[in-house]
């Protein structure tokens, strides 16, 4: 899509998670520990910012350098970060992935550890999502 003469993408962002595996935890009652599902159904991202994220993910596969990419639009802030965090057991090959999202009415921050295969799979799926058949 094109907004204000700029090529953009309309994306859905979704983060889901479970805190405890039900099959091995003593917290078997799903009422005690709820899963989370954060869904942002309409996020507008400039194509050039999206491509910067794709480049950063590919470059991480080469040098494992931390990165942070802003995909902001207007008063909405969207940042993807892959970095070491002192408050987590992150390492060179298992960095922390953090998504920051804020708009005038709310703010979301989600952080979890990832590894090279996760980032490669994400990079490849982003490439596939924007590739068009010839």
C-alpha positions as CSV (number, residue, x, y, z in Angstrom):
1,X,0.0,0.0,0.0
2,X,1.0,3.6,-0.4
3,X,0.4,6.2,2.3
4,X,1.5,9.8,2.0
5,X,3.4,8.9,-1.2
6,X,5.4,6.3,0.8
7,X,5.4,2.5,0.1
8,X,4.1,0.8,3.3
9,X,3.1,-2.6,4.6
10,X,0.0,-3.3,6.6
11,X,1.1,-6.0,9.1
12,X,-0.4,-8.0,11.9
13,X,1.9,-8.4,15.0
14,X,1.2,-11.3,17.3
15,X,3.0,-12.7,20.3
16,X,1.8,-15.7,22.2
17,X,3.3,-17.6,25.0
18,X,2.8,-20.0,27.8
19,X,4.5,-19.6,31.2
20,X,4.4,-23.2,32.2
21,X,4.2,-26.4,30.2
22,X,1.0,-28.0,31.4
23,X,2.3,-31.6,30.9
24,X,5.3,-31.2,33.3
25,X,4.2,-28.4,35.7
26,X,2.4,-28.7,39.0
27,X,0.4,-25.7,37.7
28,X,-2.0,-27.9,35.8
29,X,-5.0,-25.7,36.4
30,X,-5.1,-23.3,33.4
31,X,-7.1,-20.9,35.6
32,X,-4.0,-20.4,37.8
33,X,-1.5,-19.5,35.0
34,X,-3.0,-18.1,31.9
35,X,-1.3,-18.1,28.5
36,X,-0.9,-14.7,26.8
37,X,-1.8,-13.7,23.3
38,X,-1.0,-10.1,22.2
39,X,-2.4,-9.3,18.8
40,X,-2.0,-6.0,16.9
41,X,-4.1,-6.5,13.8
42,X,-3.2,-3.3,11.9
43,X,0.3,-2.0,12.1
44,X,1.5,0.3,9.3
45,X,5.2,0.1,8.6
46,X,7.2,2.0,5.9
47,X,8.7,-0.5,3.4
48,X,12.2,1.0,3.8
49,X,12.0,0.4,7.6
50,X,10.8,-3.2,7.1
51,X,13.7,-3.8,4.7
52,X,16.1,-2.4,7.3
53,X,14.8,-5.1,9.7
54,X,15.3,-7.8,7.1
55,X,18.9,-6.6,6.5
56,X,19.6,-6.5,10.2
57,X,18.3,-10.1,10.7
58,X,20.4,-11.3,7.8
59,X,23.5,-9.5,9.1
60,X,23.0,-11.0,12.6
61,X,23.4,-14.4,11.1
62,X,26.9,-13.3,9.9
63,X,28.3,-11.4,12.9
64,X,25.9,-11.8,15.9
65,X,26.1,-8.1,16.5
66,X,23.3,-6.6,18.6
67,X,20.8,-4.5,16.7
68,X,17.7,-2.3,17.2
69,X,15.5,-1.3,14.3
70,X,12.7,1.3,14.6
71,X,9.7,0.9,12.4
72,X,7.9,4.0,13.6
73,X,5.0,5.6,11.9
74,X,3.5,8.9,13.1
75,X,2.8,8.7,16.8
76,X,3.2,4.9,16.9
77,X,6.6,3.5,18.0
78,X,7.6,0.0,17.0
79,X,11.1,-1.3,17.7
80,X,12.6,-4.8,17.3
81,X,15.8,-5.4,19.3
82,X,18.2,-8.3,19.4
83,X,20.7,-7.8,22.2
84,X,22.4,-9.0,25.3
85,X,20.4,-8.1,28.5
86,X,21.9,-8.2,31.9
87,X,18.6,-9.1,33.4
88,X,18.4,-12.3,31.4
89,X,20.6,-15.3,30.6
90,X,21.4,-14.0,27.1
91,X,24.6,-14.9,25.3
92,X,26.2,-14.3,21.9
93,X,24.3,-17.2,20.3
94,X,21.1,-16.9,22.4
95,X,20.3,-13.2,22.6
96,X,17.2,-11.5,24.0
97,X,14.6,-10.5,21.5
98,X,12.5,-7.5,22.5
99,X,9.5,-6.0,20.8
100,X,8.6,-2.4,22.0
101,X,5.3,-1.0,20.8
102,X,3.6,2.2,21.9
103,X,0.9,4.5,20.8
104,X,-1.0,7.3,22.5
105,X,-3.3,4.8,24.3
106,X,-0.9,1.9,25.3
107,X,2.6,0.5,25.6
108,X,3.7,-3.2,25.1
109,X,7.1,-4.7,25.8
110,X,7.7,-8.4,25.2
111,X,11.1,-10.0,25.7
112,X,12.3,-13.6,25.4
113,X,15.5,-15.5,24.5
114,X,16.0,-16.6,20.9
115,X,18.7,-18.6,19.0
116,X,20.2,-18.5,15.6
117,X,17.7,-20.9,14.1
118,X,14.7,-18.8,15.4
119,X,16.2,-15.6,13.9
120,X,17.0,-17.4,10.6
121,X,13.4,-18.8,10.3
122,X,12.0,-15.3,11.1
123,X,14.2,-13.7,8.5
124,X,13.3,-16.2,5.8
125,X,9.6,-15.9,6.6
126,X,9.7,-12.1,6.3
127,X,11.5,-12.5,3.0
128,X,8.8,-14.9,1.8
129,X,6.0,-12.6,3.0
130,X,7.1,-9.8,0.7
131,X,8.2,-11.8,-2.3
132,X,5.9,-11.8,-5.2
133,X,5.7,-14.5,-7.9
134,X,7.1,-13.5,-11.3
